[in-house]
Amino acid sequence: MTAATAGGWPPLRDELRGIEPYGAPQLDVPVQLNVNENPYGPSPACVADIATAAAEAAVTLNRYPDREFVALRTALAAYLSKDTPAGIVPEQVWAANGSNEIMLQLLQAFGGPGRTAVSFAPTYSMYPEYARDTNTRWVAGRRADDFTLDLDAARDLVKTEQPSVILLPSPNNPTGTALPPDAVGMLCEAAGDHDVNGIVVVDEAYGEFRRTGVPSALELLSSYRNLVVTRTMSKAFAGAGLRLGYLAAAPEICDAIRVVRLPYHLSAVTQAVALAALGHAPELLGKVEDLRRERDALVDGLRAEGYDVADSDANFVLFGRFADRHAVWQGLLDRGVLIRETGPEGWLRVSVGTPDEMAAFRAALTDVDGERA
């Protein structure tokens, strides 16, 4: 269904007319590898603790939840502190209903009419929608052919466009490319110039999947007051249905977001369930190393079969190139395997699943290739 109907009704903003709502296909097929979910669900013990926490929260549902969600921010700060020697305090943490809402709140606070947001394509397809929804001008630079950033070109674009917000996924979606610290630092310095005075948002939705030796941008927080690092519980934490995203930044940035956040935006149930899940962090993250190995094996296997494959620090792999990628996508779907038709033309993205799911994907891809040969 499109976002508007004929005849000018309802009275939607003109720039939204005819636009399809965002969303990957949700299809009931045996192997679902299209939205980068963690295929390993919580244990019975974790489920029991979550159920208990939700039940305890239910007793208080006649009252508004803690608007500042102090307990949750404290737990998230403790978790994030493992990725930076400087540590993270609760005043540096903010959370919302998924990292999507985090990004929207950042654009509401720091974007808006007369301001510009910048990223570098190919990149996450929701970024221009956040800009559109907040009436922020959108500018997309280009990545190099290997999907890394050309630092000189990126710096020049920032100087030219003077963005209020720079959005940098690391690992990048849909390519899986991680940003080196010098790229983040350079852009923070360029954006922090008095002529620009913008913030740099490093979106680490897939940060827990990065390869050994690849640092988190959290290590740079103490050096750059305009740096924001976002995370989510949807991916590595196996909490896609929980809808909990969060960020770490200077306390002044968290305070600024309070101006645009809706009152009591995190329900008592969400806070309780997220806290219970964080209490099981070692277990929920226990399959991350398995998924990394499965990813690396997939990259090697696809390359051995002659595909172009992007290096990945995430739980998905971008591969190609196809003269008709939609036909390949459809062929896989016809065989019960759902992946994602996204990214540069000619490429497809597949999430990393269980060994059985990956075997089914590889068999289906071989079958499709044979049919098209």
C-alpha positions in Angstrom: 0.0 0.0 0.0 1.4 3.4 -0.9 1.5 6.3 1.5 -1.2 8.3 -0.3 -4.4 7.8 -2.3 -5.8 9.5 -5.4 -7.7 12.8 -5.2 -5.4 14.4 -2.6 -6.9 12.6 0.4 -5.7 12.3 3.1 -3.9 15.7 3.2 -0.4 14.1 3.3 2.8 16.3 2.9 3.4 16.6 -0.9 6.9 15.0 -0.7 5.4 11.9 0.9 2.8 11.2 -1.7 3.2 7.9 -3.6 6.0 6.6 -1.4 6.0 3.0 -0.3 6.5 2.5 3.5 10.0 1.1 4.3 10.3 -2.5 5.1 12.0 -5.7 4.0 9.7 -8.5 2.8 8.3 -10.6 5.6 7.5 -14.0 4.0 6.9 -17.3 5.6 9.6 -19.4 4.0 11.9 -22.1 5.6 15.1 -20.2 5.5 14.9 -16.4 6.3 18.2 -14.7 5.7 17.1 -11.2 4.8 17.1 -8.9 7.8 20.3 -9.8 9.7 18.6 -11.3 12.7 20.5 -13.5 15.1 19.2 -17.0 14.4 19.8 -18.3 17.9 17.0 -17.4 20.3 17.3 -17.0 24.1 17.6 -20.0 26.4 14.7 -21.2 28.6 16.4 -19.6 31.6 16.6 -16.2 29.9 13.0 -16.5 28.7 11.9 -17.2 32.3 13.8 -14.2 33.6 12.3 -12.0 30.9 8.8 -13.3 31.7 9.3 -12.6 35.4 10.6 -9.1 34.7 7.6 -8.4 32.4 5.2 -9.7 35.0 6.7 -7.5 37.7 6.5 -4.5 35.4 2.8 -5.3 34.7 1.9 -4.8 38.4 3.0 -1.1 37.9 1.3 -0.4 34.6 -1.2 2.0 36.2 1.8 4.3 36.8 4.1 6.0 34.2 7.5 4.4 33.8 10.8 6.0 34.9 11.1 8.7 32.3 14.9 8.7 32.7 15.2 4.9 32.8 18.1 5.2 35.2 18.5 1.5 35.9 18.6 0.6 32.2 21.1 3.4 31.4 23.3 2.2 34.2 23.3 -1.4 32.9 24.0 -0.3 29.3 26.9 1.9 30.5 28.4 -1.0 32.2 28.1 -3.2 29.1 29.6 -0.5 26.8 32.4 0.2 29.2 33.9 -3.2 28.1 34.7 -1.7 24.7 36.7 1.4 25.9 39.4 1.8 28.5 37.9 5.2 29.5 34.6 3.6 30.5 31.1 4.9 30.0 28.9 6.5 32.7 25.1 6.5 32.7 24.9 10.2 31.9 26.5 9.4 28.5 23.8 6.9 27.6 20.5 7.3 25.9 18.0 4.6 24.7 14.9 4.4 22.6 12.6 2.0 20.8 15.2 0.6 18.4 18.2 2.4 16.9 15.7 3.7 14.3 14.2 5.9 16.9 17.6 6.9 18.2 18.5 8.1 14.7 15.3 9.9 14.3 15.7 11.7 17.6 19.2 12.7 16.6 17.9 14.2 13.4 15.1 15.9 15.3 17.5 17.5 17.7 20.4 18.3 15.4 18.9 18.3 11.9 15.8 20.1 10.6 15.0 22.9 8.1 18.1 24.7 6.9 20.4 21.9 8.1 22.1 19.1 6.2 22.8 15.4 6.9 25.6 13.6 5.1 26.5 9.9 4.6 28.4 8.0 2.0 26.7 5.5 -0.4 26.1 2.7 -0.5 24.8 3.0 3.0 21.8 2.2 5.2 18.6 3.0 3.2 16.8 4.4 6.2 19.2 7.3 6.6 17.6 9.5 3.9 14.2 8.7 5.3 15.2 10.1 8.7 16.4 13.2 6.9 13.1 13.5 4.9 11.0 12.9 8.0 12.7 15.8 9.9 12.9 18.2 6.9 16.7 17.8 6.9 18.6 18.3 3.6 20.2 15.0 2.5 23.5 14.7 0.7 25.1 11.3 -0.1 28.8 11.2 -1.0 30.3 8.1 -2.6 32.4 5.3 -1.2 35.4 3.8 -3.1 34.9 0.8 -5.3 35.9 -1.5 -2.4 33.3 0.3 -0.2 35.9 2.0 2.0 35.9 5.8 2.5 38.2 8.0 0.4 39.2 10.2 3.4 40.2 13.2 1.3 37.0 13.2 -0.7 35.0 12.7 2.6 36.7 15.7 4.2 36.1 17.8 1.1 32.4 16.9 1.1 32.1 17.9 4.8 33.8 21.2 4.2 31.6 21.9 1.2 28.3 20.8 2.6 28.9 21.8 6.3 26.5 19.1 7.6 25.0 19.3 11.1 24.9 15.5 11.2 27.2 12.9 9.6 25.9 9.3 9.6 28.5 6.6 9.4 27.5 2.9 9.9 30.4 0.8 11.0 30.2 -2.0 10.0 28.4 -0.4 7.0 25.0 -1.8 5.9 24.7 -3.2 3.3 28.4 -3.8 2.6 29.7 -4.9 6.0 32.7 -2.6 5.8 34.2 -1.3 9.1 35.6 2.2 9.5 39.2 2.6 10.8 39.7 4.9 13.8 41.6 7.5 11.7 38.5 7.9 9.4 36.2 8.5 12.4 38.7 10.9 14.0 39.2 12.8 10.8 35.5 13.3 10.2 35.0 14.3 13.8 37.7 17.0 13.4 36.2 18.1 10.1 32.7 18.3 11.5 33.8 20.0 14.6 35.4 22.8 12.7 33.8 26.2 13.7 32.6 26.6 10.1 30.7 23.3 10.3 30.0 22.5 14.0 28.2 19.2 13.4 28.0 15.8 15.1 29.3 12.5 13.8 27.1 9.4 14.4 28.9 6.1 14.1 26.2 3.5 13.8 27.5 0.3 15.4 24.3 -1.8 15.0 26.6 -4.7 14.0 29.5 -3.7 16.1 29.7 -6.9 18.2 30.3 -8.9 15.0 33.5 -7.0 14.0 36.6 -9.1 13.4 39.3 -9.4 16.1 41.5 -6.3 16.2 38.9 -4.0 14.7 38.2 -1.3 17.5 34.9 0.2 18.4 34.5 4.0 17.9 33.6 4.0 21.6 37.4 4.3 22.2 37.3 7.7 20.6 34.5 9.2 22.7 36.8 10.8 25.2 38.7 12.6 22.4 35.8 14.1 20.4 32.8 15.8 22.1 30.9 15.7 18.8 31.0 11.9 18.5 28.0 9.7 19.0 28.1 5.9 18.9 24.9 4.0 18.5 24.2 0.3 19.2 21.2 -2.0 19.3 20.0 -5.1 21.0 18.3 -6.3 17.8 21.3 -8.1 16.3 24.1 -9.7 18.4 21.8 -9.7 21.5 19.1 -11.7 19.6 16.5 -9.0 20.6 15.0 -7.9 17.3 11.6 -8.2 18.8 12.5 -6.2 21.9 13.1 -2.9 20.0 15.8 -1.4 22.1 18.5 0.9 20.6 20.9 3.1 22.5 23.8 5.5 22.2 26.9 6.7 24.0 27.9 10.4 23.7 28.8 13.4 25.7 26.2 14.2 28.4 25.3 17.4 26.6 24.2 15.5 23.6 22.0 13.2 25.7 20.5 16.3 27.4 19.7 17.8 23.9 17.8 14.7 22.9 15.6 15.1 25.9 14.1 18.1 24.3 12.7 16.1 21.3 11.9 12.8 22.9 8.3 12.0 23.6 7.3 11.7 27.3 7.8 8.3 28.8 8.9 7.0 25.4 10.3 3.7 26.9 7.6 1.6 28.4 8.0 -0.1 31.8 7.8 -3.4 30.0 10.5 -2.5 27.5 12.8 -1.3 30.3 12.2 -4.4 32.4 12.7 -6.8 29.5 15.9 -5.1 28.3 17.4 -5.2 31.8 16.6 -8.9 32.1 18.2 -9.5 28.7 21.3 -7.6 29.7 21.6 -9.8 32.7 22.0 -12.7 30.3 24.5 -10.9 28.0 27.2 -13.6 28.1 24.7 -16.2 27.0 22.9 -14.1 24.4 26.3 -13.0 22.9 27.6 -16.5 23.1 26.8 -17.4 19.5 28.6 -14.3 18.1 31.9 -16.1 17.6 30.0 -19.0 15.8 28.4 -16.5 13.5 31.7 -14.8 12.8 33.2 -18.2 11.8 30.2 -19.0 9.7 30.4 -15.5 8.0 34.1 -16.0 7.2 33.5 -19.4 5.8 30.7 -18.0 3.6 32.9 -15.2 2.3 35.7 -17.7 1.4 33.2 -20.2 -0.1 31.5 -17.6 -2.3 34.8 -16.2 -3.5 36.0 -19.8 -4.3 32.9 -20.1 -6.5 33.9 -16.9 -8.4 31.6 -14.3 -6.9 32.7 -10.8 -5.9 32.3 -10.6 -2.1 32.8 -7.6 0.1 34.9 -8.0 3.2 32.5 -8.1 6.2 32.7 -7.2 9.8 28.9 -7.8 10.3 26.6 -10.8 10.4 25.8 -10.5 6.7 27.6 -10.8 3.4 27.2 -8.7 0.2 28.0 -10.7 -2.9 27.6 -10.4 -6.7 27.7 -9.5 -9.4 24.6 -10.4 -11.3 23.2 -9.1 -14.6 19.7 -9.7 -13.2 19.9 -9.8 -9.4 16.1 -9.9 -9.0 16.0 -13.1 -11.0 18.6 -14.7 -8.7 16.7 -13.4 -5.6 13.4 -14.8 -7.0 15.1 -18.1 -7.8 16.3 -18.5 -4.2 12.9 -17.5 -2.9 11.3 -20.2 -5.1 13.6 -22.7 -3.3 12.5 -21.5 0.1 15.5 -19.1 0.8 14.8 -15.5 1.4 17.7 -13.0 1.2 17.8 -9.2 0.5 17.8 -7.4 -2.8 19.6 -4.3 -1.7 22.8 -2.4 -2.1 24.5 -1.5 -5.4 23.0 -2.7 -8.6 24.0 -6.3 -9.3 24.7 -7.2 -5.7 22.6 -9.2 -3.1 22.9 -9.4 0.7 22.6 -12.6 2.7 22.4 -12.8 6.5 24.5 -15.3 8.3 22.4 -18.0 9.8 22.9 -21.5 11.4 25.1 -24.0 9.6 21.9 -25.7 8.3 20.5 -22.5 7.0 23.8 -21.6 5.3 23.9 -25.1 3.7 20.4 -24.6 2.4 21.4 -21.2 1.0 24.5 -22.5 -0.7 22.6 -25.4 -2.2 19.8 -23.1 -3.5 22.4 -20.7 -5.0 24.1 -23.6 -6.8 20.8 -24.7 -8.1 19.9 -21.2 -9.3 23.3 -20.8 -11.0 22.9 -24.2 -12.7 19.5 -23.3 -14.0 20.7 -20.0 -15.4 23.9 -21.4 -16.9 
